[in-house]
Amino acid sequence: MLEAVDDNDTELLQLLIEAGADVNYADSKGKTPLLLATNRGYVKCMAILLSADADVNKADHEGYTPLGIAVQDYCYQATTSTLAIELLLTAPEINVNLRSDGMPPLMIAAWSGNCECAELLIEAGASVNATYQGMTPYQAAKINQQYPCASIIEAAGGR
């Protein structure tokens, strides 16, 4: 299944799922098909996996979650689109505050100053006062001079 995702082969992925393949299979590093699809920005693969009940909150052995990967990639590398983030946020069991490598997704958006991403996360219920290394997303945005993002977080109750 990981090879099908790595090749962005949605037809093979669907066939494997229909044949009973485990959508939450993890390799020796804890990478699941959903983590890989998210990391690659393969939104169609992500949608197929989510519709087959892939665990949207399952982290790899380093602690990276699908949402954390999508937010980090969108905010810093622009390899994923907001579509990947929005898709993950529609999963009923998504934990928008689940830390990815120790950092809440909203903190990632705040550090980078990505207002669009911060708004999506806040609308989905992200905690505006969750701390990382003693700092809130609002404080992180201010320290990094990401004032528009800090204003958005503050308007949502962040301090």
C-alpha positions as CSV (number, residue, x, y, z in Angstrom):
1,M,0.0,0.0,0.0
2,L,2.8,2.4,0.8
3,E,4.3,1.8,-2.7
4,A,0.9,2.6,-4.3
5,V,0.8,5.9,-2.3
6,D,4.4,6.7,-3.1
7,D,3.6,6.3,-6.8
8,N,0.4,8.3,-6.4
9,D,-1.4,5.4,-7.9
10,T,-5.0,5.9,-6.8
11,E,-6.3,3.0,-8.9
12,L,-4.0,0.5,-7.2
13,L,-4.6,2.1,-3.8
14,Q,-8.3,1.6,-4.3
15,L,-7.9,-2.0,-5.4
16,L,-5.7,-2.8,-2.4
17,I,-8.3,-1.3,-0.1
18,E,-11.1,-3.3,-1.7
19,A,-8.9,-6.4,-1.3
20,G,-8.7,-5.8,2.4
21,A,-5.3,-4.2,2.8
22,D,-4.8,-2.4,6.2
23,V,-5.1,1.3,5.6
24,N,-3.3,1.9,8.9
25,Y,-0.3,-0.3,8.2
26,A,2.9,1.4,9.4
27,D,6.4,0.7,8.3
28,S,9.4,0.3,10.6
29,K,9.5,4.1,11.1
30,G,5.8,4.3,11.8
31,K,4.9,5.9,8.4
32,T,1.3,5.0,7.4
33,P,-0.2,5.4,3.9
34,L,-2.0,8.6,5.1
35,L,1.2,10.1,6.5
36,L,3.0,9.4,3.3
37,A,0.2,10.8,1.1
38,T,0.1,13.9,3.3
39,N,3.8,14.4,3.1
40,R,3.8,14.1,-0.7
41,G,0.7,16.3,-1.0
42,Y,-1.3,13.6,-2.8
43,V,-4.7,14.8,-1.9
44,K,-6.6,12.2,-4.0
45,C,-4.7,9.4,-2.1
46,M,-5.5,11.1,1.2
47,A,-9.2,11.3,0.3
48,I,-9.3,7.6,-0.6
49,L,-7.5,6.6,2.6
50,L,-9.8,8.8,4.8
51,S,-12.9,7.4,3.1
52,A,-11.5,3.9,4.0
53,D,-11.2,5.0,7.7
54,A,-7.5,5.6,7.9
55,D,-6.5,6.9,11.3
56,V,-6.2,10.7,10.8
57,N,-4.4,11.1,14.2
58,K,-1.9,8.3,14.0
59,A,1.7,9.7,14.4
60,D,4.9,8.2,13.2
61,H,7.7,7.1,15.5
62,E,9.1,10.7,15.6
63,G,5.7,12.1,16.6
64,Y,4.6,13.6,13.3
65,T,0.9,13.6,12.6
66,P,-0.8,14.0,9.2
67,L,-2.2,17.4,10.2
68,G,1.1,18.5,11.6
69,I,2.8,17.4,8.4
70,A,0.3,19.2,6.2
71,V,0.5,22.4,8.2
72,Q,4.3,22.4,8.3
73,D,4.5,21.7,4.6
74,Y,2.0,24.3,3.7
75,C,3.5,27.0,6.0
76,Y,7.2,26.4,5.2
77,Q,7.6,24.5,2.0
78,A,4.4,25.1,0.1
79,T,4.4,21.5,-1.1
80,T,0.9,20.9,0.1
81,S,-2.2,23.1,-0.5
82,T,-4.8,24.2,1.9
83,L,-6.9,21.5,0.3
84,A,-4.9,18.8,2.2
85,I,-5.4,20.7,5.5
86,E,-9.1,21.2,4.8
87,L,-9.5,17.5,3.9
88,L,-7.9,16.4,7.1
89,L,-10.0,18.8,9.1
90,T,-13.2,17.3,7.7
91,A,-12.4,13.9,9.3
92,P,-14.8,13.5,12.1
93,E,-12.2,12.1,14.5
94,I,-9.5,14.7,13.8
95,N,-7.8,16.0,16.9
96,V,-6.8,19.5,15.8
97,N,-4.8,20.0,19.0
98,L,-2.8,16.8,18.7
99,R,0.9,17.8,18.8
100,S,3.1,17.0,15.9
101,D,6.7,16.5,17.0
102,G,5.6,18.2,20.2
103,M,4.2,21.3,18.6
104,P,0.5,22.1,18.2
105,P,-0.5,22.7,14.5
106,L,-1.6,26.3,15.4
107,M,1.8,27.0,16.8
108,I,3.4,26.0,13.4
109,A,1.1,28.4,11.6
110,A,1.8,31.2,14.1
111,W,5.6,30.8,13.9
112,S,5.4,31.0,10.1
113,G,2.8,33.8,10.1
114,N,0.5,31.9,7.8
115,C,-2.8,33.6,8.5
116,E,-4.9,31.4,6.2
117,C,-3.7,28.3,7.9
118,A,-4.2,29.8,11.4
119,E,-7.8,30.7,10.5
120,L,-8.5,27.2,9.2
121,L,-7.2,25.7,12.4
122,I,-9.0,28.1,14.7
123,E,-12.3,27.5,12.9
124,A,-11.7,23.8,13.4
125,G,-11.4,24.3,17.1
126,A,-7.6,24.7,17.7
127,S,-6.7,25.8,21.1
128,V,-5.4,29.4,20.8
129,N,-3.7,29.2,24.2
130,A,-2.0,25.8,23.9
131,T,1.6,26.2,24.8
132,Y,4.9,24.9,23.3
133,Q,8.0,25.5,25.3
134,G,6.1,27.9,27.5
135,M,4.8,30.0,24.7
136,T,1.4,30.4,23.2
137,P,0.7,30.8,19.4
138,Y,-0.1,34.5,20.0
139,Q,3.2,35.0,21.7
140,A,5.1,33.1,19.0
141,A,3.5,35.2,16.2
142,K,4.4,38.4,18.1
143,I,8.0,37.4,18.7
144,N,8.4,36.5,15.0
145,Q,6.8,39.8,14.0
146,Q,3.9,38.0,12.4
147,Y,1.5,40.7,13.5
148,P,-1.5,39.9,11.2
149,C,-1.4,36.3,12.4
150,A,-1.1,37.5,16.0
151,S,-4.1,39.7,15.5
152,I,-6.2,36.7,14.2
153,I,-5.2,34.6,17.2
154,E,-5.8,37.4,19.6
155,A,-9.3,38.0,18.2
156,A,-10.0,34.3,18.8
157,G,-9.0,34.7,22.5
158,G,-5.3,34.0,22.3
159,R,-3.0,35.7,24.8
